[in-house]
Amino acid sequence: MMSRDLKLAPEEQLGYEPGGLGSRSNQERSRSPSQTLDPGEMNPMLGNGFGDGFGDDLGDDLSDREGDRAIDLDPSFGRLDDRVLPSPAVQPSSIEPSSIEPASLEGALKQYFGYDSFRPGQREIVAAALAGQDQLVVIPTGGGKSLCFQLPALLRSGVTVVVSPLIALMQDQVTALRDNGIAATFLNSTLSLAETRNREAAILAGKIKLVYVAPERLLTESCLALCDRLAARVGLAALAIDEAHCVSEWGHDFRPDYRQLGSLRDRYPTLAFMALTATATDRVRQDIIKQLRLNQPRVHVASFNRPNLYYEVRSKRGNGEAYRDLFSLLKRVDGSAIVYCFSRKRVDEIANKLQVDGIPALPYHAGMDLNLRTENQTRFIRDDVRIMVATIAFGMGIDKPDVRFVAHL
């Protein structure tokens, strides 16, 4: 079947989170972009010119998924001897719930992100985070869930550690934050050892507010040792676990290392946890709470009604009719489009056929060379090509506000 969307509102495109780290506000910003600021004169809350990452030089993340859902594992994966083991509890320094007055939250929102008002539910989530309360936040893509942990991170002392599953997701989010002048960084296997040490020094010096890390790396003893030093020197403000459905074996993106994150409760018993996801059934929500050992969490589940989206299901017919329908629709689309296929072979076939028929399209699947796959993704994001044909390995971490059509063949 094919589903299509020909009339998406600009603020609700694939991967775009109004009030979140991936979006660029249409409102006038209350300050200049970070590129115009002197790093030596920036507010400690803001960027200081340091790059990305901390910890050891181990590989740590999945840029795709198994069977187009979990590939590109570094050789260090699967070595359980370097994963987290029970250890003495470490208190997150002297971090206390923020004393910021509620009336000033709108001012902080305007200052850091350029928005005049919160989206529904955001203000309450931010307030609970500032109070140090554990939370489970379920907000659909486009609802601004990322802001729910980013803004509190800027309003509290210490560093917020963000668990994120994919390289692309980390890079997009950190880039957007730094474009806003916010001191964020990520760690993953793309960094050299020298880069890693430089970022580590910046983090321990208190020059970073948000650190993005994959669960596989966070759970290594070397990275946890760094977190212990960070807690003692600067303070750990909170742990935000993005794409938290990966925690649950009932979720659609089950990741075993996510389940081990609950062991961090023993190491940092007073640290506030915030689990966030765009998709979670009641069963998955209960599993997330249990596996992460959330302490009497506040649960927020937003409405999933998206009135600006148009859905259509068409019966598949033989003799190439599905492709002809797709070709006709793509010619009428004003903007970018993503075509999902169930197999790598089908992706290559459709991308090649579109190219032959005069529609520039690029393939993306887990069987491709990593450099080529990354290049194709970059070209799509930068509008060098309008159509991406992909397996479900493509999607998470894609921040592109002009996607007008999504088809599933």
Secondary structure, 3 states (H helix, E strand, C coil): CCCCCCCCCHHHCCCCCCCCCCCCCCCCCCCCCHHHCCHHHCCCCECCCCCCCCCCCCCCCCCCCCCCCCCCCCCCCCCHHHECCCCCCCCCCCCCCCCCCHHHHHHHHHHHHCCCCCCCCHHHHHHHHHCCCCEEEECCCCCCCCHHHHHHHHHCCCEEEEECCCHHHHHHHHHHHHHCCECEEEECCCCCHHHHHHHHHHHHCCCCCEEEECHHHHCEHHHHHHHHHHHHHCCEEEEEECCHHHHCCCCCCCCHHHHHHHHHHHHCCCCEEEEEECCCCHHHHHHHHHHHCCCCCEEEECCCCCCCCCCCCCCCCCCCHHHHHHHHHHHHCCCEEEEECCCHHHHHHHHHHHHHCCCCEEEECCCCCHHHHHHHHHHHHCCCCCEEEECCCCCCCCCCCCEEEEEEC
